């Protein structure tokens, strides 16, 4: 039996998206992780994925449903393209550790950083 996504809950302060599955399991993905693994053509490129860096402090501003199969995540850095299908969110949750380690290795190889380009303090 393939588990299905049955619920989402975003924690604004912690910048974590909880994914609830039909088998009762729960996964949490950070906004940064979701942003750097965006399914958009802007990030995935046309066969050549684009390195996304400096997103440590990114947050999700809005979650919009797309039919009964996906959500569109709107990030506070202006990125709002790409639909996160429920199947893709399941794949991200199942492979989070490997994907994150691969991302960190690629950042290091590119001499890039997770740190924001400028520091912004909210009052």
Secondary structure, DSSP 8 states (H G I E B T S, - for coil): ----EEEEEEETTTTEEEEEETTS-EEEEEHHHHHHT--SHHHH-SSS-----S-TT--EEEEEEETTTEEEEEETTS----EEEHHHHHHHHHTHHHHHHHHHHHHHHTT--SS-SS-----
